[in-house]
Amino acid sequence: MAGLATAGALSRSGWRVTLLERAERVAAPPTALVLWPNGRRALEALDPAGGWSSIASPLPDGGVRRPDGQWLVTPRGRTGSGPAPAAARLEDLYDVLIAGLGDNVQMRTGFAVTTIRTGPDRRPEVGDGHTMIEADLVVAADGIDSHVRRQLAPESAAVSSGFADWQAVVPAHRLSSGHTTGGETLGAGYRFVSIPLGPGRGVYWVATAAGAPRPESPATQLTLLRRWFAGWPDPVGELLAATTPADLVPHEVRELRPLPRTFDFPSGPGGVVLLGDAAHAMPHHLGQGACLAFEDAATLAALTSDAPPGPGLVAALETYSRLRRPRTTSVVRQTRRMSAVVQARGRLALRARDAALNHMRPRMMAPTPDWSPPN
Ligand SMILES: Cc1cc2nc3c(=O)[nH]c(=O)nc-3n(C[C@H](O)[C@H](O)[C@H](O)COP(=O)(O)OP(=O)(O)OC[C@H]3O[C@@H](n4cnc5c(N)ncnc54)[C@H](O)[C@@H]3O)c2cc1C
């Protein structure tokens, strides 16, 4: 996602871009995500003609309940300005991003970057063990296990966050009623979030459980999920009953600890920048990873649009890191607070969680409402 968004934006501002992808084809996972106001603003800045509203359906605040049905936080009307939070299927998001690549982007799939070379007097180069490619700017958007980051910022490592998660999109025709609200239910070490994707588009859900990912087959994992979440308030039971093992996307929740010291590495007339999960992967509890990646991309595109290779580009990349590192560090901090909330167990911890949640949630639901791209 981050790579597609950045390639499209850079090409629109006049760069000739080579997009390298390890897989044989660029394909979206069969899941969805929430675009918070900051993410929507970033996408609008990246591609004003993207038609983002057509793929995103407004996200109602369904509040937070306990597994016994009691409200922890009642649904509230939307406050704040700017675009409303919305949910979109990744397939639709990828389609718009791919459509926005334009003619200045050459895509090379089946190219797994394993080597990066930088130096004060040379343009940066990346290679896959057979071919080296030289450029003025290398954008490393290769996800949490980024090879580039591991070589340039070895102080930052991908570690387990202590959770497993499961996602699925249940098609509308398998569901009995019109699901329009969605919502969140929070148990001791368990969380279930459901998000309607708009009329006829089905419902997206994410289940999170403290502990390691399960080694069992998808069918057994689905049985376990139905057991763990049995008796939880509607629509949890119906969604899990309508999910098939083939719909299930299991995942180990991981994060970068610590974040890289810097997101930019100068090299000759330009350099390398880290972007998206490669720079700041975090648990999904606030649903901000992709939104921040789009912010990164919009920031980089704005800063480099008028920065020719040489001191101007080197300075622009330094500014990118100076803006993006503190910004993402602060969201990571809030995400870790939410990790503690989800992980709370034991009577006292749960009582403290319930009391705190009412105050924390509005801020957590919109940790970055006022972000806008640099001029
Ligand atoms: C359960 C869950 C729910 C989430 N919900 C939300 C949400 O609601 N809102 C939100 O904003 N975010 C959400 N996120 C976070 C979001 O999914 C990630 O932050 C986002 O996918 C990161 O995108 P990326 O492009 O940086 O990395 P990735 O999606 O990991 O993409 C990396 C790309 O690089 C390629 N690649 C990797 N290594 C190499 C290599 N060596 N050479 C060439 N190519 C390579 C990969 O094949 C891949 O295509 C959620 C995450 C999870 C797990």
The ligand as an SDF file (V2000), in Angstrom:
LIG
                    3D

 53 58  0  0  0  0  0  0  0  0999 V2000
   -5.4830   -6.7170   11.8880 C   0  0  0  0  0  0  0  0  0  0  0  0
   -4.9650   -5.4420   11.3050 C   0  0  0  0  0  0  0  0  0  0  0  0
   -5.8200   -4.3670   11.1600 C   0  0  0  0  0  0  0  0  0  0  0  0
   -5.3440   -3.1650   10.6600 C   0  0  0  0  0  0  0  0  0  0  0  0
   -6.2190   -2.1330   10.5440 N   0  0  0  0  0  0  0  0  0  0  0  0
   -5.7830   -0.9490   10.0570 C   0  0  0  0  0  0  0  0  0  0  0  0
   -6.6990    0.1240    9.8860 C   0  0  0  0  0  0  0  0  0  0  0  0
   -7.8950    0.0010   10.1660 O   0  0  0  0  0  0  0  0  0  0  0  0
   -6.2250    1.3070    9.4200 N   0  0  0  0  0  0  0  0  0  0  0  0
   -4.8970    1.4860    9.1140 C   0  0  0  0  0  0  0  0  0  0  0  0
   -4.5100    2.5860    8.7090 O   0  0  0  0  0  0  0  0  0  0  0  0
   -4.0080    0.4710    9.2640 N   0  0  0  0  0  0  0  0  0  0  0  0
   -4.4150   -0.7400    9.7110 C   0  0  0  0  0  0  0  0  0  0  0  0
   -3.5390   -1.7740    9.8360 N   0  0  0  0  0  0  0  0  0  0  0  0
   -2.1140   -1.5630    9.5140 C   0  0  0  0  0  0  0  0  0  0  0  0
   -1.8420   -1.6680    8.0300 C   0  0  0  0  0  0  0  0  0  0  0  0
   -2.3800   -2.8630    7.5180 O   0  0  0  0  0  0  0  0  0  0  0  0
   -0.3260   -1.6200    7.7740 C   0  0  0  0  0  0  0  0  0  0  0  0
    0.2380   -0.5510    8.4700 O   0  0  0  0  0  0  0  0  0  0  0  0
   -0.0650   -1.4600    6.2880 C   0  0  0  0  0  0  0  0  0  0  0  0
   -0.5030   -2.6060    5.5960 O   0  0  0  0  0  0  0  0  0  0  0  0
    1.4220   -1.2660    6.0170 C   0  0  0  0  0  0  0  0  0  0  0  0
    1.5980   -1.1170    4.6410 O   0  0  0  0  0  0  0  0  0  0  0  0
    3.0610   -1.1560    4.0000 P   0  0  0  0  0  0  0  0  0  0  0  0
    2.8400   -0.9320    2.5530 O   0  0  0  0  0  0  0  0  0  0  0  0
    3.9680   -0.2360    4.7410 O   0  0  0  0  0  0  0  0  0  0  0  0
    3.6140   -2.6120    4.2720 O   0  0  0  0  0  0  0  0  0  0  0  0
    3.1180   -4.0020    3.6570 P   0  0  0  0  0  0  0  0  0  0  0  0
    1.6490   -3.9690    3.4620 O   0  0  0  0  0  0  0  0  0  0  0  0
    3.7220   -5.0670    4.4990 O   0  0  0  0  0  0  0  0  0  0  0  0
    3.7890   -4.0310    2.2070 O   0  0  0  0  0  0  0  0  0  0  0  0
    5.1330   -4.3010    2.0090 C   0  0  0  0  0  0  0  0  0  0  0  0
    5.3150   -4.6830    0.5430 C   0  0  0  0  0  0  0  0  0  0  0  0
    6.7090   -4.8440    0.2690 O   0  0  0  0  0  0  0  0  0  0  0  0
    6.9170   -6.0910   -0.3850 C   0  0  0  0  0  0  0  0  0  0  0  0
    8.2680   -6.5450    0.0190 N   0  0  0  0  0  0  0  0  0  0  0  0
    8.6540   -6.9940    1.2300 C   0  0  0  0  0  0  0  0  0  0  0  0
    9.9640   -7.2800    1.2250 N   0  0  0  0  0  0  0  0  0  0  0  0
   10.4130   -6.9920   -0.0160 C   0  0  0  0  0  0  0  0  0  0  0  0
   11.6910   -7.0680   -0.6280 C   0  0  0  0  0  0  0  0  0  0  0  0
   12.7650   -7.4990    0.0280 N   0  0  0  0  0  0  0  0  0  0  0  0
   11.8090   -6.6970   -1.9320 N   0  0  0  0  0  0  0  0  0  0  0  0
   10.7170   -6.2600   -2.6370 C   0  0  0  0  0  0  0  0  0  0  0  0
    9.4820   -6.1660   -2.0980 N   0  0  0  0  0  0  0  0  0  0  0  0
    9.3350   -6.5170   -0.7950 C   0  0  0  0  0  0  0  0  0  0  0  0
    5.8190   -7.0030    0.1340 C   0  0  0  0  0  0  0  0  0  0  0  0
    5.5910   -8.0850   -0.7410 O   0  0  0  0  0  0  0  0  0  0  0  0
    4.6490   -6.0200    0.1950 C   0  0  0  0  0  0  0  0  0  0  0  0
    4.0150   -5.8900   -1.0600 O   0  0  0  0  0  0  0  0  0  0  0  0
   -3.9820   -3.0110   10.3160 C   0  0  0  0  0  0  0  0  0  0  0  0
   -3.1170   -4.1020   10.4370 C   0  0  0  0  0  0  0  0  0  0  0  0
   -3.6030   -5.3010   10.9280 C   0  0  0  0  0  0  0  0  0  0  0  0
   -2.6740   -6.4580   11.0720 C   0  0  0  0  0  0  0  0  0  0  0  0
  1  2  1  0
  2  3  1  0
  2 52  2  0
  3  4  2  0
  4  5  1  0
  4 50  1  0
  5  6  2  0
  6  7  1  0
  6 13  1  0
  7  8  2  0
  7  9  1  0
  9 10  1  0
 10 11  2  0
 10 12  1  0
 12 13  2  0
 13 14  1  0
 14 15  1  0
 14 50  1  0
 15 16  1  0
 16 17  1  0
 16 18  1  0
 18 19  1  0
 18 20  1  0
 20 21  1  0
 20 22  1  0
 22 23  1  0
 23 24  1  0
 24 25  2  0
 24 26  1  0
 24 27  1  0
 27 28  1  0
 28 29  2  0
 28 30  1  0
 28 31  1  0
 31 32  1  0
 32 33  1  0
 33 34  1  0
 33 48  1  0
 34 35  1  0
 35 36  1  0
 35 46  1  0
 36 37  1  0
 36 45  1  0
 37 38  2  0
 38 39  1  0
 39 40  1  0
 39 45  2  0
 40 41  1  0
 40 42  2  0
 42 43  1  0
 43 44  2  0
 44 45  1  0
 46 47  1  0
 46 48  1  0
 48 49  1  0
 50 51  2  0
 51 52  1  0
 52 53  1  0
M  END
$$$$
